[in-house]
């Protein structure tokens, strides 16, 4: 999608979300009175959870942990299927084309709200998918190797300005939360950093530890052990507040009040899925996010449980698309 069409894209997206929310509100009144026999008996067979990323990543780990809990609640197996590629859009396309009966769901990552700005998608992310619930949000950590001679955000900005382009920042590719946060940091601070993209978080973190790249905005769960071991220095977190896993690390808002970035995970279904099924899944997901096992798991992963209504999740994704649209345009981010 050409960047000179971004504003029109955003306006159309707002219209579609508004229509979707209004329709959902009406359906919530009508459908419980006329639920079909099929949806009333839901679920009657295994449910497929599509993870649009490779096994072992944070979305996969969260999905498999949730699947075990949700399976007990729904009394049916939840089968996790990894369908990676194109920033998560290949798996999303598969779910968008699936029968809207509640038996194929998408575990979406933060890239889901960005992909329409970067890819020519074979589906409409608003018309062909509908939100169930936000699952959790996570801060990114502004991390540098122990060898980099800075101990605060102002010192990093000063170093970057003193030798423009000499510091490299790592990301997991075009449109990733790592890159978007770094580009927002550059435009906010005036720091000149050079982008080095990687195919995945593991090689990026390996080069960060080795000092081959000097900066990375990275999910807290991926680097907590390295920070506690003294191999990496955490200069700040990207959420509005400090996180309990890194109590002595300030929020970037301490230096730049408008700065905020986060990763997130949520659940979507094919458009047209009966509202009573959406409501059932939303309720059951909220219940398992409150139990002790899931609370402990999320804490260890530095994820904040963030259950929401379908309507609130839809608005959240729209806000994310609008937030990063200007960053993508200014940094001229494109998928090669």
C-alpha beads as a LAMMPS data file, in Angstrom:
LAMMPS data file: protein, C-alpha beads

336 atoms
335 bonds

1 atom types
1 bond types

-500.0 500.0 xlo xhi
-500.0 500.0 ylo yhi
-500.0 500.0 zlo zhi

Masses

1 110.0

Atoms # bond

1 1 1 0.000 0.000 0.000
2 1 1 1.606 3.333 -1.027
3 1 1 2.426 5.571 1.913
4 1 1 0.579 8.551 0.412
5 1 1 -2.597 6.543 1.006
6 1 1 -1.973 6.011 4.719
7 1 1 -4.331 8.748 5.876
8 1 1 -7.180 7.424 3.736
9 1 1 -6.359 3.904 4.975
10 1 1 -6.665 5.059 8.593
11 1 1 -9.992 6.840 7.949
12 1 1 -11.427 3.752 6.256
13 1 1 -10.168 1.573 9.110
14 1 1 -11.890 3.813 11.692
15 1 1 -15.155 3.499 9.764
16 1 1 -14.888 -0.273 9.613
17 1 1 -14.070 -0.573 13.325
18 1 1 -16.996 1.726 14.254
19 1 1 -19.370 -0.355 12.135
20 1 1 -17.959 -3.575 13.612
21 1 1 -18.445 -2.340 17.197
22 1 1 -22.006 -1.197 16.526
23 1 1 -22.820 -4.525 14.892
24 1 1 -21.299 -6.456 17.784
25 1 1 -23.354 -4.479 20.285
26 1 1 -26.575 -5.285 18.386
27 1 1 -25.594 -8.926 18.008
28 1 1 -24.958 -9.215 21.742
29 1 1 -28.629 -8.391 22.293
30 1 1 -30.144 -10.517 19.532
31 1 1 -27.985 -13.636 19.351
32 1 1 -28.392 -14.910 22.932
33 1 1 -32.138 -15.041 22.234
34 1 1 -31.701 -17.080 19.075
35 1 1 -28.522 -19.090 19.494
36 1 1 -28.212 -21.953 17.069
37 1 1 -28.063 -25.521 18.291
38 1 1 -24.543 -25.845 16.911
39 1 1 -23.117 -22.831 18.747
40 1 1 -25.043 -23.654 21.934
41 1 1 -23.240 -27.010 22.050
42 1 1 -19.834 -25.432 21.283
43 1 1 -17.258 -26.855 21.387
44 1 1 -17.915 -30.371 20.148
45 1 1 -14.473 -31.130 18.664
46 1 1 -10.838 -29.953 18.944
47 1 1 -10.064 -26.264 18.383
48 1 1 -7.075 -25.174 16.300
49 1 1 -4.966 -22.262 17.536
50 1 1 -2.856 -20.853 14.696
51 1 1 0.428 -19.295 15.810
52 1 1 1.756 -17.275 12.849
53 1 1 5.376 -17.614 14.020
54 1 1 7.897 -20.460 14.455
55 1 1 7.894 -22.713 17.531
56 1 1 9.783 -21.498 20.595
57 1 1 9.012 -17.775 20.353
58 1 1 7.030 -15.853 22.938
59 1 1 3.721 -16.128 21.037
60 1 1 4.181 -19.893 20.743
61 1 1 5.103 -20.301 24.430
62 1 1 2.146 -18.205 25.604
63 1 1 -0.237 -20.052 23.270
64 1 1 0.826 -23.514 24.422
65 1 1 0.554 -22.547 28.081
66 1 1 -2.895 -21.041 27.538
67 1 1 -4.013 -23.999 25.416
68 1 1 -3.485 -26.434 28.281
69 1 1 -5.588 -24.288 30.608
70 1 1 -8.300 -23.508 28.076
71 1 1 -8.576 -27.153 27.067
72 1 1 -9.576 -28.047 30.624
73 1 1 -12.224 -25.322 30.629
74 1 1 -13.694 -26.111 27.202
75 1 1 -13.422 -29.900 27.641
76 1 1 -11.838 -30.235 24.201
77 1 1 -8.219 -30.447 22.970
78 1 1 -6.686 -27.204 21.682
79 1 1 -4.225 -27.977 18.895
80 1 1 -1.426 -25.447 18.322
81 1 1 -0.413 -25.066 14.660
82 1 1 2.615 -22.946 13.686
83 1 1 2.192 -21.178 10.342
84 1 1 5.078 -18.716 10.086
85 1 1 5.980 -16.109 7.499
86 1 1 5.588 -12.474 6.385
87 1 1 5.467 -11.012 9.881
88 1 1 2.595 -13.267 10.893
89 1 1 0.393 -12.471 7.904
90 1 1 0.559 -15.970 6.362
91 1 1 -0.988 -17.552 9.446
92 1 1 -3.478 -14.699 9.713
93 1 1 -4.545 -15.263 6.105
94 1 1 -5.186 -18.946 6.835
95 1 1 -7.477 -18.089 9.734
96 1 1 -9.221 -15.342 7.740
97 1 1 -10.148 -17.952 5.107
98 1 1 -11.342 -20.501 7.675
99 1 1 -14.944 -21.392 8.415
100 1 1 -16.329 -18.971 11.045
101 1 1 -17.431 -21.623 13.497
102 1 1 -15.049 -21.064 16.423
103 1 1 -12.822 -24.040 15.601
104 1 1 -9.939 -22.057 14.061
105 1 1 -8.513 -19.096 15.996
106 1 1 -5.532 -16.777 15.504
107 1 1 -2.981 -15.883 18.161
108 1 1 -1.975 -12.438 16.941
109 1 1 1.195 -10.544 17.838
110 1 1 1.906 -6.808 17.692
111 1 1 2.898 -7.100 14.013
112 1 1 -0.748 -7.836 13.170
113 1 1 -1.635 -4.135 13.467
114 1 1 1.399 -3.117 11.382
115 1 1 1.234 -5.603 8.504
116 1 1 -1.495 -3.759 6.550
117 1 1 0.920 -0.808 6.303
118 1 1 3.779 -2.942 4.977
119 1 1 2.337 -5.852 3.012
120 1 1 -0.188 -6.295 0.227
121 1 1 -2.283 -8.740 2.208
122 1 1 -4.525 -11.388 0.593
123 1 1 -7.221 -10.563 3.160
124 1 1 -8.684 -7.554 4.951
125 1 1 -7.545 -7.587 8.581
126 1 1 -10.719 -5.748 9.675
127 1 1 -13.386 -7.333 7.484
128 1 1 -12.084 -10.913 7.556
129 1 1 -11.082 -11.238 11.222
130 1 1 -12.846 -10.246 14.425
131 1 1 -11.320 -9.675 17.888
132 1 1 -11.970 -11.933 20.862
133 1 1 -9.663 -10.535 23.542
134 1 1 -6.329 -8.934 24.198
135 1 1 -4.226 -11.405 26.202
136 1 1 -1.212 -9.521 27.473
137 1 1 1.168 -6.632 26.937
138 1 1 4.895 -6.477 27.498
139 1 1 7.484 -3.752 27.842
140 1 1 10.513 -3.608 25.616
141 1 1 13.862 -2.997 27.253
142 1 1 16.390 -0.544 25.835
143 1 1 19.446 -2.764 26.270
144 1 1 23.144 -2.333 25.483
145 1 1 26.093 -4.711 25.962
146 1 1 28.108 -4.334 29.166
147 1 1 31.023 -3.138 27.035
148 1 1 29.222 -0.003 25.779
149 1 1 30.403 2.932 27.955
150 1 1 26.972 4.320 28.883
151 1 1 24.797 3.803 31.947
152 1 1 21.756 5.948 31.191
153 1 1 19.560 7.074 28.334
154 1 1 21.046 10.602 28.219
155 1 1 24.544 9.101 27.992
156 1 1 23.459 6.844 25.107
157 1 1 21.896 9.767 23.228
158 1 1 25.022 11.855 23.767
159 1 1 27.257 9.041 22.475
160 1 1 25.058 8.513 19.414
161 1 1 25.115 12.221 18.588
162 1 1 28.861 12.483 19.117
163 1 1 29.556 9.805 16.506
164 1 1 26.526 9.720 14.150
165 1 1 25.747 6.318 12.667
166 1 1 28.522 4.518 14.554
167 1 1 26.136 2.718 16.906
168 1 1 24.152 -0.151 15.385
169 1 1 20.751 -1.233 16.608
170 1 1 19.363 -4.746 16.087
171 1 1 15.841 -5.713 15.109
172 1 1 14.017 -8.847 14.039
173 1 1 13.109 -7.279 10.702
174 1 1 11.087 -4.593 8.950
175 1 1 8.032 -3.519 10.894
176 1 1 8.982 -5.438 14.034
177 1 1 8.342 -3.810 17.400
178 1 1 12.134 -3.681 17.859
179 1 1 12.577 -1.547 14.756
180 1 1 9.552 0.664 15.321
181 1 1 10.593 1.438 18.908
182 1 1 14.150 2.222 17.777
183 1 1 12.956 4.494 14.981
184 1 1 10.610 6.283 17.388
185 1 1 13.584 6.679 19.733
186 1 1 15.678 8.150 16.921
187 1 1 13.039 10.672 15.909
188 1 1 12.296 11.587 19.532
189 1 1 15.904 12.047 20.667
190 1 1 17.780 12.945 17.484
191 1 1 20.138 10.020 18.086
192 1 1 21.650 8.622 14.880
193 1 1 21.631 4.810 14.968
194 1 1 22.199 2.355 12.102
195 1 1 19.656 -0.437 11.606
196 1 1 20.888 -4.040 11.420
197 1 1 17.975 -6.440 10.758
198 1 1 18.075 -10.116 11.762
199 1 1 15.925 -13.124 10.972
200 1 1 14.709 -13.764 14.479
201 1 1 15.405 -12.709 18.043
202 1 1 18.004 -15.359 18.899
203 1 1 20.697 -14.240 16.415
204 1 1 20.001 -10.574 17.189
205 1 1 20.456 -11.103 20.927
206 1 1 23.576 -13.211 20.299
207 1 1 25.191 -10.341 18.395
208 1 1 24.055 -7.873 21.052
209 1 1 25.761 -9.958 23.726
210 1 1 28.896 -10.141 21.577
211 1 1 28.891 -6.390 21.034
212 1 1 28.566 -6.658 17.257
213 1 1 25.466 -4.476 17.629
214 1 1 25.314 -1.928 20.418
215 1 1 21.620 -1.223 20.990
216 1 1 18.384 -3.182 20.937
217 1 1 14.813 -2.614 22.025
218 1 1 13.997 -6.160 23.058
219 1 1 11.256 -7.975 24.951
220 1 1 12.048 -8.112 28.645
221 1 1 11.510 -11.877 28.889
222 1 1 14.227 -12.492 26.285
223 1 1 17.002 -10.687 28.155
224 1 1 16.193 -10.741 31.882
225 1 1 18.741 -13.475 32.573
226 1 1 21.459 -11.628 30.633
227 1 1 20.690 -8.389 32.497
228 1 1 20.800 -10.088 35.890
229 1 1 24.088 -11.764 34.891
230 1 1 25.605 -8.377 34.034
231 1 1 26.103 -9.201 30.353
232 1 1 23.646 -6.533 29.245
233 1 1 22.704 -3.181 30.732
234 1 1 19.051 -2.162 30.814
235 1 1 18.844 1.606 30.370
236 1 1 15.057 1.955 30.277
237 1 1 11.740 0.230 29.616
238 1 1 9.278 1.460 26.995
239 1 1 6.042 1.303 28.982
240 1 1 4.659 4.244 30.950
241 1 1 5.743 2.711 34.237
242 1 1 8.601 0.610 35.555
243 1 1 8.092 -3.145 35.549
244 1 1 8.452 -5.335 38.670
245 1 1 11.008 -7.621 37.008
246 1 1 13.395 -4.634 36.616
247 1 1 12.478 -2.383 39.552
248 1 1 15.510 -0.101 39.269
249 1 1 15.211 0.507 35.533
250 1 1 13.373 3.755 34.656
251 1 1 10.644 4.224 32.096
252 1 1 11.632 6.181 28.995
253 1 1 8.791 8.549 29.852
254 1 1 11.063 9.854 32.615
255 1 1 13.172 11.423 29.868
256 1 1 10.626 11.723 27.043
257 1 1 7.045 11.890 28.406
258 1 1 5.348 10.994 25.113
259 1 1 7.441 7.896 24.419
260 1 1 5.652 4.569 24.713
261 1 1 5.975 1.239 22.921
262 1 1 4.924 -2.281 23.800
263 1 1 4.503 -5.784 22.510
264 1 1 1.149 -7.507 22.781
265 1 1 -0.635 -10.791 22.121
266 1 1 -4.337 -11.288 21.435
267 1 1 -6.859 -13.770 20.028
268 1 1 -8.961 -13.311 16.873
269 1 1 -11.496 -15.398 14.955
270 1 1 -12.742 -15.449 11.370
271 1 1 -15.344 -12.760 10.707
272 1 1 -18.868 -14.087 11.011
273 1 1 -18.133 -16.317 14.001
274 1 1 -21.365 -16.399 16.093
275 1 1 -21.376 -13.786 18.829
276 1 1 -22.247 -16.299 21.531
277 1 1 -19.094 -18.263 20.691
278 1 1 -17.015 -15.070 20.815
279 1 1 -18.571 -14.236 24.195
280 1 1 -17.942 -17.759 25.523
281 1 1 -14.274 -17.686 24.486
282 1 1 -13.821 -14.166 25.845
283 1 1 -15.242 -15.182 29.228
284 1 1 -13.196 -18.391 29.482
285 1 1 -9.974 -16.648 28.451
286 1 1 -10.533 -13.965 31.076
287 1 1 -11.077 -16.610 33.745
288 1 1 -7.865 -18.509 33.014
289 1 1 -5.832 -15.292 32.899
290 1 1 -6.808 -14.753 36.541
291 1 1 -5.729 -18.120 37.907
292 1 1 -2.544 -18.537 39.916
293 1 1 -0.679 -20.680 37.381
294 1 1 -1.197 -18.213 34.521
295 1 1 -0.442 -15.209 36.736
296 1 1 2.857 -16.797 37.783
297 1 1 3.708 -17.739 34.203
298 1 1 3.068 -14.243 32.904
299 1 1 5.125 -12.702 35.707
300 1 1 8.112 -14.873 34.792
301 1 1 7.708 -13.826 31.155
302 1 1 7.448 -10.124 32.143
303 1 1 4.004 -9.983 30.531
304 1 1 1.107 -8.001 31.986
305 1 1 -2.191 -9.927 31.681
306 1 1 -4.540 -7.586 29.809
307 1 1 -7.949 -9.212 29.225
308 1 1 -10.361 -6.990 27.324
309 1 1 -13.736 -6.960 25.631
310 1 1 -13.741 -7.710 21.879
311 1 1 -14.670 -4.073 21.202
312 1 1 -11.822 -2.713 23.342
313 1 1 -9.362 -5.058 21.644
314 1 1 -10.528 -3.874 18.217
315 1 1 -10.004 -0.244 19.222
316 1 1 -6.606 -1.104 20.715
317 1 1 -5.422 -2.569 17.403
318 1 1 -6.697 0.471 15.516
319 1 1 -4.813 2.773 17.892
320 1 1 -1.648 0.746 17.360
321 1 1 -1.954 1.022 13.570
322 1 1 -2.438 4.773 13.774
323 1 1 0.422 5.204 16.263
324 1 1 3.007 3.475 14.090
325 1 1 1.813 4.750 10.738
326 1 1 3.717 8.043 11.025
327 1 1 6.852 6.279 12.276
328 1 1 6.816 3.917 9.288
329 1 1 6.338 6.802 6.898
330 1 1 9.025 9.013 8.439
331 1 1 11.595 6.206 8.583
332 1 1 10.556 4.982 5.092
333 1 1 10.253 1.429 6.359
334 1 1 9.564 -1.086 3.630
335 1 1 9.526 -4.858 3.385
336 1 1 12.255 -5.947 0.982

Bonds

1 1 1 2
2 1 2 3
3 1 3 4
4 1 4 5
5 1 5 6
6 1 6 7
7 1 7 8
8 1 8 9
9 1 9 10
10 1 10 11
11 1 11 12
12 1 12 13
13 1 13 14
14 1 14 15
15 1 15 16
16 1 16 17
17 1 17 18
18 1 18 19
19 1 19 20
20 1 20 21
21 1 21 22
22 1 22 23
23 1 23 24
24 1 24 25
25 1 25 26
26 1 26 27
27 1 27 28
28 1 28 29
29 1 29 30
30 1 30 31
31 1 31 32
32 1 32 33
33 1 33 34
34 1 34 35
35 1 35 36
36 1 36 37
37 1 37 38
38 1 38 39
39 1 39 40
40 1 40 41
41 1 41 42
42 1 42 43
43 1 43 44
44 1 44 45
45 1 45 46
46 1 46 47
47 1 47 48
48 1 48 49
49 1 49 50
50 1 50 51
51 1 51 52
52 1 52 53
53 1 53 54
54 1 54 55
55 1 55 56
56 1 56 57
57 1 57 58
58 1 58 59
59 1 59 60
60 1 60 61
61 1 61 62
62 1 62 63
63 1 63 64
64 1 64 65
65 1 65 66
66 1 66 67
67 1 67 68
68 1 68 69
69 1 69 70
70 1 70 71
71 1 71 72
72 1 72 73
73 1 73 74
74 1 74 75
75 1 75 76
76 1 76 77
77 1 77 78
78 1 78 79
79 1 79 80
80 1 80 81
81 1 81 82
82 1 82 83
83 1 83 84
84 1 84 85
85 1 85 86
86 1 86 87
87 1 87 88
88 1 88 89
89 1 89 90
90 1 90 91
91 1 91 92
92 1 92 93
93 1 93 94
94 1 94 95
95 1 95 96
96 1 96 97
97 1 97 98
98 1 98 99
99 1 99 100
100 1 100 101
101 1 101 102
102 1 102 103
103 1 103 104
104 1 104 105
105 1 105 106
106 1 106 107
107 1 107 108
108 1 108 109
109 1 109 110
110 1 110 111
111 1 111 112
112 1 112 113
113 1 113 114
114 1 114 115
115 1 115 116
116 1 116 117
117 1 117 118
118 1 118 119
119 1 119 120
120 1 120 121
121 1 121 122
122 1 122 123
123 1 123 124
124 1 124 125
125 1 125 126
126 1 126 127
127 1 127 128
128 1 128 129
129 1 129 130
130 1 130 131
131 1 131 132
132 1 132 133
133 1 133 134
134 1 134 135
135 1 135 136
136 1 136 137
137 1 137 138
138 1 138 139
139 1 139 140
140 1 140 141
141 1 141 142
142 1 142 143
143 1 143 144
144 1 144 145
145 1 145 146
146 1 146 147
147 1 147 148
148 1 148 149
149 1 149 150
150 1 150 151
151 1 151 152
152 1 152 153
153 1 153 154
154 1 154 155
155 1 155 156
156 1 156 157
157 1 157 158
158 1 158 159
159 1 159 160
160 1 160 161
161 1 161 162
162 1 162 163
163 1 163 164
164 1 164 165
165 1 165 166
166 1 166 167
167 1 167 168
168 1 168 169
169 1 169 170
170 1 170 171
171 1 171 172
172 1 172 173
173 1 173 174
174 1 174 175
175 1 175 176
176 1 176 177
177 1 177 178
178 1 178 179
179 1 179 180
180 1 180 181
181 1 181 182
182 1 182 183
183 1 183 184
184 1 184 185
185 1 185 186
186 1 186 187
187 1 187 188
188 1 188 189
189 1 189 190
190 1 190 191
191 1 191 192
192 1 192 193
193 1 193 194
194 1 194 195
195 1 195 196
196 1 196 197
197 1 197 198
198 1 198 199
199 1 199 200
200 1 200 201
201 1 201 202
202 1 202 203
203 1 203 204
204 1 204 205
205 1 205 206
206 1 206 207
207 1 207 208
208 1 208 209
209 1 209 210
210 1 210 211
211 1 211 212
212 1 212 213
213 1 213 214
214 1 214 215
215 1 215 216
216 1 216 217
217 1 217 218
218 1 218 219
219 1 219 220
220 1 220 221
221 1 221 222
222 1 222 223
223 1 223 224
224 1 224 225
225 1 225 226
226 1 226 227
227 1 227 228
228 1 228 229
229 1 229 230
230 1 230 231
231 1 231 232
232 1 232 233
233 1 233 234
234 1 234 235
235 1 235 236
236 1 236 237
237 1 237 238
238 1 238 239
239 1 239 240
240 1 240 241
241 1 241 242
242 1 242 243
243 1 243 244
244 1 244 245
245 1 245 246
246 1 246 247
247 1 247 248
248 1 248 249
249 1 249 250
250 1 250 251
251 1 251 252
252 1 252 253
253 1 253 254
254 1 254 255
255 1 255 256
256 1 256 257
257 1 257 258
258 1 258 259
259 1 259 260
260 1 260 261
261 1 261 262
262 1 262 263
263 1 263 264
264 1 264 265
265 1 265 266
266 1 266 267
267 1 267 268
268 1 268 269
269 1 269 270
270 1 270 271
271 1 271 272
272 1 272 273
273 1 273 274
274 1 274 275
275 1 275 276
276 1 276 277
277 1 277 278
278 1 278 279
279 1 279 280
280 1 280 281
281 1 281 282
282 1 282 283
283 1 283 284
284 1 284 285
285 1 285 286
286 1 286 287
287 1 287 288
288 1 288 289
289 1 289 290
290 1 290 291
291 1 291 292
292 1 292 293
293 1 293 294
294 1 294 295
295 1 295 296
296 1 296 297
297 1 297 298
298 1 298 299
299 1 299 300
300 1 300 301
301 1 301 302
302 1 302 303
303 1 303 304
304 1 304 305
305 1 305 306
306 1 306 307
307 1 307 308
308 1 308 309
309 1 309 310
310 1 310 311
311 1 311 312
312 1 312 313
313 1 313 314
314 1 314 315
315 1 315 316
316 1 316 317
317 1 317 318
318 1 318 319
319 1 319 320
320 1 320 321
321 1 321 322
322 1 322 323
323 1 323 324
324 1 324 325
325 1 325 326
326 1 326 327
327 1 327 328
328 1 328 329
329 1 329 330
330 1 330 331
331 1 331 332
332 1 332 333
333 1 333 334
334 1 334 335
335 1 335 336
